[in-house]
């Protein structure tokens, strides 16, 4: 049986933490930054965790099941 390939777009966007949670970056921080406030840009630069509603889909893309 062949090996399952990891989704190459997902492996660039997500990272595993030491406890097994999946880390992600916020969207809307790459361009059109002039109309966004300093507070909005500052809050978008922090990383977050994948929500429980999307966790199974992301784990499947990363072949973690």
MOPAC internal coordinates of N, CA, C and O (Angstrom, degrees):
PM7 1SCF
backbone

  N    0.0000 0     0.00 0     0.00 0    0    0    0
  C    1.4520 1     0.00 0     0.00 0    1    0    0
  C    1.5321 1   108.87 1     0.00 0    2    1    0
  O    1.2310 1   119.79 1   -47.39 1    3    2    1
  N    1.3388 1   118.01 1   132.61 1    3    2    1
  C    1.4695 1   119.22 1  -176.88 1    5    3    2
  C    1.5226 1   112.47 1   -72.58 1    6    5    3
  O    1.2310 1   121.64 1   -22.84 1    7    6    5
  N    1.3199 1   114.46 1   157.16 1    7    6    5
  C    1.4544 1   119.87 1   177.16 1    9    7    6
  C    1.5186 1   109.71 1   -71.82 1   10    9    7
  O    1.2310 1   120.43 1   -29.49 1   11   10    9
  N    1.3268 1   116.78 1   150.51 1   11   10    9
  C    1.4591 1   122.31 1   178.02 1   13   11   10
  C    1.5178 1   108.14 1   -86.98 1   14   13   11
  O    1.2310 1   120.43 1   -50.50 1   15   14   13
  N    1.3188 1   116.78 1   129.50 1   15   14   13
  C    1.4630 1   120.33 1  -179.59 1   17   15   14
  C    1.5251 1   110.41 1   -83.87 1   18   17   15
  O    1.2310 1   121.44 1   -39.49 1   19   18   17
  N    1.3278 1   114.84 1   140.51 1   19   18   17
  C    1.4573 1   121.65 1   173.88 1   21   19   18
  C    1.5141 1   108.56 1   -74.23 1   22   21   19
  O    1.2310 1   120.26 1   -38.54 1   23   22   21
  N    1.3281 1   117.10 1   141.46 1   23   22   21
  C    1.4582 1   121.52 1   176.42 1   25   23   22
  C    1.5277 1   108.38 1   -65.71 1   26   25   23
  O    1.2310 1   120.19 1   -58.52 1   27   26   25
  N    1.3351 1   117.23 1   121.48 1   27   26   25
  C    1.4639 1   120.57 1  -171.46 1   29   27   26
  C    1.5182 1   112.60 1   -71.12 1   30   29   27
  O    1.2310 1   119.61 1   153.42 1   31   30   29
  N    1.3334 1   118.35 1   -26.58 1   31   30   29
  C    1.4562 1   120.15 1   175.32 1   33   31   30
  C    1.5165 1   111.79 1   -72.55 1   34   33   31
  O    1.2310 1   120.69 1   145.86 1   35   34   33
  N    1.3293 1   116.29 1   -34.14 1   35   34   33
  C    1.4599 1   120.73 1  -179.06 1   37   35   34
  C    1.5153 1   112.19 1   -73.07 1   38   37   35
  O    1.2310 1   120.09 1   143.81 1   39   38   37
  N    1.3169 1   117.43 1   -36.19 1   39   38   37
  C    1.4616 1   118.34 1  -177.79 1   41   39   38
  C    1.5214 1   111.74 1   -70.44 1   42   41   39
  O    1.2310 1   120.00 1   161.66 1   43   42   41
  N    1.3445 1   117.60 1   -18.34 1   43   42   41
  C    1.4605 1   121.07 1   174.52 1   45   43   42
  C    1.5274 1   111.62 1   -83.23 1   46   45   43
  O    1.2310 1   119.99 1   156.39 1   47   46   45
  N    1.3247 1   117.61 1   -23.61 1   47   46   45
  C    1.4627 1   121.43 1  -172.07 1   49   47   46
  C    1.5195 1   114.51 1  -100.71 1   50   49   47
  O    1.2310 1   119.85 1   158.73 1   51   50   49
  N    1.3144 1   117.88 1   -21.27 1   51   50   49
  C    1.4502 1   121.30 1  -175.59 1   53   51   50
  C    1.5207 1   110.63 1  -122.34 1   54   53   51
  O    1.2310 1   121.23 1   -27.64 1   55   54   53
  N    1.3363 1   115.26 1   152.36 1   55   54   53
  C    1.4626 1   120.61 1   177.71 1   57   55   54
  C    1.5189 1   108.42 1  -140.41 1   58   57   55
  O    1.2310 1   120.94 1   -31.60 1   59   58   57
  N    1.3116 1   115.81 1   148.40 1   59   58   57
  C    1.4559 1   121.26 1   178.07 1   61   59   58
  C    1.5176 1   109.89 1   -88.54 1   62   61   59
  O    1.2310 1   120.69 1   -39.50 1   63   62   61
  N    1.3237 1   116.28 1   140.50 1   63   62   61
  C    1.4544 1   120.71 1   173.33 1   65   63   62
  C    1.5297 1   108.39 1   -88.88 1   66   65   63
  O    1.2310 1   120.54 1    -4.80 1   67   66   65
  N    1.3040 1   116.57 1   175.20 1   67   66   65
  C    1.4561 1   120.55 1   179.81 1   69   67   66
  C    1.5069 1   113.69 1   -66.78 1   70   69   67
  O    1.2310 1   120.38 1   153.29 1   71   70   69
  N    1.3250 1   116.87 1   -26.71 1   71   70   69
  C    1.4655 1   120.62 1  -179.82 1   73   71   70
  C    1.5204 1   112.69 1   -91.99 1   74   73   71
  O    1.2310 1   119.80 1  -177.61 1   75   74   73
  N    1.3390 1   117.98 1     2.39 1   75   74   73
  C    1.4595 1   121.06 1   176.01 1   77   75   74
  C    1.5115 1   114.96 1    96.02 1   78   77   75
  O    1.2310 1   120.15 1  -177.82 1   79   78   77
  N    1.3367 1   117.32 1     2.18 1   79   78   77
  C    1.4547 1   119.66 1   176.05 1   81   79   78
  C    1.5203 1   109.21 1   -79.70 1   82   81   79
  O    1.2310 1   120.46 1   -16.28 1   83   82   81
  N    1.3277 1   116.72 1   163.72 1   83   82   81
  C    1.4663 1   121.09 1  -177.59 1   85   83   82
  C    1.5227 1   109.03 1  -110.01 1   86   85   83
  O    1.2310 1   121.20 1   -56.78 1   87   86   85
  N    1.3324 1   115.31 1   123.22 1   87   86   85
  C    1.4509 1   123.02 1  -177.84 1   89   87   86
  C    1.5240 1   109.46 1   -92.62 1   90   89   87
  O    1.2310 1   120.44 1   -31.06 1   91   90   89
  N    1.3237 1   116.76 1   148.94 1   91   90   89
  C    1.4610 1   121.82 1   178.88 1   93   91   90
  C    1.5164 1   108.88 1  -143.16 1   94   93   91
  O    1.2310 1   120.76 1   -14.87 1   95   94   93
  N    1.3318 1   116.16 1   165.13 1   95   94   93
  C    1.4555 1   122.64 1   175.26 1   97   95   94
  C    1.5236 1   108.90 1  -104.72 1   98   97   95
  O    1.2310 1   120.55 1   -23.77 1   99   98   97
  N    1.3196 1   116.55 1   156.23 1   99   98   97
  C    1.4564 1   120.95 1   176.77 1  101   99   98
  C    1.5240 1   110.53 1   -77.24 1  102  101   99
  O    1.2310 1   120.71 1   -30.62 1  103  102  101
  N    1.3088 1   116.26 1   149.38 1  103  102  101
  C    1.4556 1   121.88 1   175.08 1  105  103  102
  C    1.5296 1   109.41 1   -85.15 1  106  105  103
  O    1.2310 1   120.53 1    -4.08 1  107  106  105
  N    1.3140 1   116.60 1   175.92 1  107  106  105
  C    1.4702 1   125.23 1   174.75 1  109  107  106
  C    1.5315 1   113.12 1    67.93 1  110  109  107
  O    1.2310 1   119.86 1  -152.62 1  111  110  109
  N    1.3355 1   117.88 1    27.38 1  111  110  109
  C    1.4622 1   119.20 1   178.96 1  113  111  110
  C    1.5285 1   111.67 1  -121.96 1  114  113  111
  O    1.2310 1   120.09 1  -161.60 1  115  114  113
  N    1.3245 1   117.43 1    18.40 1  115  114  113
  C    1.4666 1   118.87 1  -175.59 1  117  115  114
  C    1.5196 1   113.44 1  -104.23 1  118  117  115
  O    1.2310 1   119.39 1   146.90 1  119  118  117
  N    1.3047 1   118.76 1   -33.10 1  119  118  117
  C    1.4694 1   120.52 1  -179.91 1  121  119  118
  C    1.5205 1   109.32 1  -154.06 1  122  121  119
  O    1.2310 1   120.96 1    -6.13 1  123  122  121
  N    1.3341 1   115.77 1   173.87 1  123  122  121
  C    1.4714 1   124.31 1  -173.85 1  125  123  122
  C    1.5354 1   109.34 1    54.67 1  126  125  123
  O    1.2310 1   121.25 1  -126.68 1  127  126  125
  N    1.3278 1   115.22 1    53.32 1  127  126  125
  C    1.4582 1   120.27 1  -176.78 1  129  127  126
  C    1.5215 1   112.44 1   -91.99 1  130  129  127
  O    1.2310 1   119.80 1   172.06 1  131  130  129
  N    1.3292 1   117.99 1    -7.94 1  131  130  129
  C    1.4624 1   119.86 1  -175.41 1  133  131  130
  C    1.5257 1   111.89 1   -71.16 1  134  133  131
  O    1.2310 1   120.09 1   148.27 1  135  134  133
  N    1.3071 1   117.43 1   -31.73 1  135  134  133
  C    1.4708 1   119.32 1  -177.98 1  137  135  134
  C    1.5221 1   112.78 1   -88.69 1  138  137  135
  O    1.2310 1   119.84 1   174.83 1  139  138  137
  N    1.3237 1   117.91 1    -5.17 1  139  138  137
  C    1.4590 1   121.01 1   179.23 1  141  139  138
  C    1.5302 1   109.90 1   -91.55 1  142  141  139
  O    1.2310 1   120.93 1   -34.62 1  143  142  141
  N    1.3118 1   115.82 1   145.38 1  143  142  141
  C    1.4612 1   120.22 1  -178.64 1  145  143  142
  C    1.5382 1   109.96 1   -74.85 1  146  145  143
  O    1.2310 1   121.23 1   -16.75 1  147  146  145
  N    1.3385 1   115.26 1   163.25 1  147  146  145
  C    1.4674 1   120.05 1   178.28 1  149  147  146
  C    1.5195 1   111.23 1   -60.59 1  150  149  147
  O    1.2310 1   121.00 1   140.34 1  151  150  149
  N    1.3229 1   115.70 1   -39.66 1  151  150  149
  C    1.4672 1   120.53 1  -179.59 1  153  151  150
  C    1.5242 1   111.17 1   -64.36 1  154  153  151
  O    1.2310 1   120.82 1   138.91 1  155  154  153
  N    1.3233 1   116.03 1   -41.09 1  155  154  153
  C    1.4580 1   120.41 1  -179.18 1  157  155  154
  C    1.5283 1   110.49 1   -65.51 1  158  157  155
  O    1.2310 1   120.63 1   135.37 1  159  158  157
  N    1.3523 1   116.40 1   -44.63 1  159  158  157
  C    1.4622 1   120.09 1   179.49 1  161  159  158
  C    1.5276 1   111.36 1   -66.26 1  162  161  159
  O    1.2310 1   120.18 1   142.71 1  163  162  161
  N    1.3103 1   117.26 1   -37.29 1  163  162  161
  C    1.4604 1   121.72 1   179.51 1  165  163  162
  C    1.5290 1   110.99 1   -65.38 1  166  165  163
  O    1.2310 1   120.75 1   138.91 1  167  166  165
  N    1.3233 1   116.18 1   -41.09 1  167  166  165
  C    1.4629 1   119.46 1   179.99 1  169  167  166
  C    1.5217 1   112.75 1   -73.40 1  170  169  167
  O    1.2310 1   119.98 1   154.59 1  171  170  169
  N    1.3362 1   117.65 1   -25.41 1  171  170  169
  C    1.4608 1   120.52 1   179.17 1  173  171  170
  C    1.5204 1   112.78 1   -77.55 1  174  173  171
  O    1.2310 1   119.78 1   161.46 1  175  174  173
  N    1.3358 1   118.02 1   -18.54 1  175  174  173
  C    1.4643 1   119.38 1  -175.74 1  177  175  174
  C    1.5257 1   112.13 1   -79.44 1  178  177  175
  O    1.2310 1   119.44 1   164.92 1  179  178  177
  N    1.3317 1   118.67 1   -15.08 1  179  178  177
  C    1.4633 1   120.78 1   179.94 1  181  179  178
  C    1.5211 1   110.06 1   -79.31 1  182  181  179
  O    1.2310 1   120.87 1   -27.50 1  183  182  181
  N    1.3212 1   115.94 1   152.50 1  183  182  181
  C    1.4580 1   119.61 1   176.32 1  185  183  182
  C    1.5227 1   109.15 1   -88.54 1  186  185  183
  O    1.2310 1   121.11 1   -20.96 1  187  186  185
  N    1.3284 1   115.48 1   159.04 1  187  186  185
  C    1.4539 1   121.52 1   179.27 1  189  187  186
  C    1.5141 1   109.94 1  -134.83 1  190  189  187
  O    1.2310 1   120.75 1     3.76 1  191  190  189
  N    1.3135 1   116.17 1  -176.24 1  191  190  189
  C    1.4543 1   121.91 1   177.91 1  193  191  190
  C    1.5226 1   109.74 1  -108.05 1  194  193  191
  O    1.2310 1   120.92 1   -27.45 1  195  194  193
  N    1.3055 1   115.85 1   152.55 1  195  194  193
  C    1.4629 1   121.12 1   178.75 1  197  195  194
  C    1.5242 1   108.61 1   -69.31 1  198  197  195
  O    1.2310 1   120.76 1   -44.43 1  199  198  197
  N    1.3164 1   116.15 1   135.57 1  199  198  197
  C    1.4628 1   122.39 1  -179.58 1  201  199  198
  C    1.5289 1   110.22 1   -66.96 1  202  201  199
  O    1.2310 1   120.91 1   -28.58 1  203  202  201
  N    1.3284 1   115.86 1   151.42 1  203  202  201
  C    1.4680 1   120.84 1  -179.73 1  205  203  202
  C    1.5252 1   112.71 1   -61.65 1  206  205  203
  O    1.2310 1   120.12 1   152.14 1  207  206  205
  N    1.3382 1   117.38 1   -27.86 1  207  206  205
  C    1.4644 1   120.57 1   179.65 1  209  207  206
  C    1.5204 1   111.26 1   -67.24 1  210  209  207
  O    1.2310 1   119.77 1   149.94 1  211  210  209
  N    1.3290 1   118.05 1   -30.06 1  211  210  209
  C    1.4623 1   121.92 1  -177.30 1  213  211  210
  C    1.5263 1   112.78 1  -105.62 1  214  213  211
  O    1.2310 1   119.94 1  -179.00 1  215  214  213
  N    1.3076 1   117.73 1     1.00 1  215  214  213
  C    1.4534 1   121.23 1  -172.24 1  217  215  214
  C    1.5219 1   112.72 1   -63.60 1  218  217  215
  O    1.2310 1   120.19 1   138.32 1  219  218  217
  N    1.3204 1   117.25 1   -41.68 1  219  218  217
  C    1.4662 1   119.40 1  -177.93 1  221  219  218
  C    1.5250 1   111.49 1   -67.88 1  222  221  219
  O    1.2310 1   120.03 1   143.52 1  223  222  221
  N    1.3329 1   117.55 1   -36.48 1  223  222  221
  C    1.4638 1   120.44 1   177.95 1  225  223  222
  C    1.5175 1   111.56 1   -65.97 1  226  225  223
  O    1.2310 1   120.36 1   137.44 1  227  226  225
  N    1.3267 1   116.92 1   -42.56 1  227  226  225
  C    1.4658 1   120.87 1  -179.05 1  229  227  226
  C    1.5187 1   110.01 1   -68.81 1  230  229  227
  O    1.2310 1   120.15 1   140.37 1  231  230  229
  N    1.3243 1   117.32 1   -39.63 1  231  230  229
  C    1.4732 1   120.12 1   178.30 1  233  231  230
  C    1.5131 1   110.94 1   -63.12 1  234  233  231
  O    1.2310 1   120.31 1   144.13 1  235  234  233
  N    1.3253 1   117.02 1   -35.87 1  235  234  233
  C    1.4541 1   120.58 1   177.85 1  237  235  234
  C    1.5319 1   111.45 1   -67.71 1  238  237  235
  O    1.2310 1   120.35 1   139.84 1  239  238  237
  N    1.3448 1   116.94 1   -40.16 1  239  238  237
  C    1.4639 1   120.32 1   177.81 1  241  239  238
  C    1.5237 1   111.96 1   -65.20 1  242  241  239
  O    1.2310 1   120.55 1   146.69 1  243  242  241
  N    1.3400 1   116.55 1   -33.31 1  243  242  241
  C    1.4507 1   120.83 1   180.00 1  245  243  242
  C    1.5324 1   113.21 1   -89.85 1  246  245  243
  O    1.2310 1   120.57 1  -177.03 1  247  246  245
  N    1.3240 1   116.52 1     2.97 1  247  246  245
  C    1.4742 1   123.42 1  -179.99 1  249  247  246
  C    1.5228 1   111.58 1    56.99 1  250  249  247
  O    1.2310 1   120.49 1  -130.57 1  251  250  249
  N    1.3257 1   116.66 1    49.43 1  251  250  249
  C    1.4565 1   122.00 1  -179.48 1  253  251  250
  C    1.5177 1   112.75 1  -105.22 1  254  253  251
  O    1.2310 1   119.73 1  -173.57 1  255  254  253
  N    1.3296 1   118.13 1     6.43 1  255  254  253
  C    1.4633 1   119.71 1  -179.17 1  257  255  254
  C    1.5103 1   110.27 1   -85.06 1  258  257  255
  O    1.2310 1   120.10 1   180.00 1  259  258  257

